[in-house]
């Protein structure tokens, strides 16, 4: 499976389109689709790996283990700046968490920290 196919599969698992991934990462329309026939820059591959929470080696087919699962400390997350990219560490059913829900999590855990 080439790089584009692997990204397409990961996007499908996360219920997002390739275009949505490109928009989220600030890539031009069609950037990822081109990767089926031309090699991307290292930084773009790293950005995609981070977005899907997989290793660059997994994307490039050098490692079959896609997991780079890290424990998420919600109390720490609640204290991140408002512009923190929550979608890189949390999702609900593979979809981004709505802004209202992020605010509820912030308030809940900020309250727990003050107890």
C-alpha positions in Angstrom: 0.0 0.0 0.0 1.5 3.4 -1.0 1.5 6.5 1.1 -1.7 8.0 -0.4 -3.6 4.7 0.1 -2.5 4.5 3.7 -3.6 8.1 4.4 -6.9 7.4 2.6 -7.5 4.4 4.8 -6.6 6.4 8.0 -9.0 9.2 6.9 -11.7 6.7 6.3 -11.2 5.3 9.8 -11.5 8.8 11.3 -14.5 9.6 9.1 -12.9 12.6 7.4 -12.1 13.2 3.8 -8.7 13.7 2.3 -9.7 17.3 1.6 -10.7 17.9 5.2 -7.2 16.6 6.2 -5.6 18.9 3.8 -7.6 21.9 5.1 -6.9 21.1 8.7 -3.1 20.9 7.9 -3.1 24.0 5.7 -2.2 22.0 2.6 -3.3 23.1 -0.9 -6.2 21.2 -2.4 -5.0 17.9 -4.1 -1.6 17.9 -2.2 -2.1 14.5 -0.6 -3.6 13.0 -3.7 -0.4 13.8 -5.6 1.5 11.6 -3.1 0.4 8.5 -4.9 2.8 9.5 -7.8 5.3 11.9 -6.3 7.2 12.1 -3.0 6.1 14.7 -0.4 8.4 16.8 1.8 9.4 15.3 5.2 7.6 18.1 7.2 4.3 17.4 5.4 4.6 13.7 6.1 5.3 14.5 9.8 2.2 16.7 9.9 0.0 14.0 8.6 1.5 11.4 11.0 0.8 13.7 13.9 -2.7 14.4 12.7 -3.5 10.7 12.6 -1.4 9.9 15.7 0.7 7.4 13.8 4.4 7.2 13.2 6.1 8.5 10.1 7.5 5.0 9.7 4.0 3.6 9.7 2.9 6.0 6.9 5.9 5.1 4.8 5.4 1.4 5.2 8.5 0.8 7.3 6.5 -0.2 10.4 3.3 -2.2 10.5 2.3 -1.0 14.0 0.2 2.2 13.5 -0.2 2.9 17.2 1.6 5.8 18.8 -0.9 5.9 21.5 -0.1 8.1 24.4 -2.0 8.6 27.6 -3.9 11.9 27.6 -4.0 13.7 31.0 -7.3 15.6 30.8 -6.4 17.9 33.7 -3.3 18.9 31.7 -5.3 19.2 28.6 -7.9 21.5 30.3 -5.1 24.0 31.1 -3.8 24.2 27.5 -4.3 27.5 25.7 -7.6 28.0 23.9 -5.8 27.7 20.5 -4.4 24.2 21.4 -5.1 21.6 18.7 -7.3 19.2 20.6 -8.0 17.2 17.5 -4.5 15.9 17.5 -5.0 14.1 20.8 -8.8 13.6 21.3 -11.8 12.6 19.2 -15.3 11.2 19.7 -16.0 8.3 17.5 -13.2 9.4 15.2 -14.7 12.9 14.8 -13.4 16.2 16.2 -14.8 17.3 19.5 -17.2 20.2 19.2 -16.0 23.6 20.6 -18.8 23.6 23.2 -17.7 20.2 24.5 -14.1 21.3 24.7 -15.2 24.2 26.9 -17.1 21.9 29.2 -14.0 19.7 29.6 -11.9 22.8 30.4 -14.4 24.0 33.0 -14.8 20.5 34.6 -11.1 19.8 34.9 -10.2 23.3 35.9 -12.7 23.0 38.7 -11.3 19.6 39.7 -7.8 21.1 39.9 -8.9 23.8 42.3 -10.4 21.3 44.8 
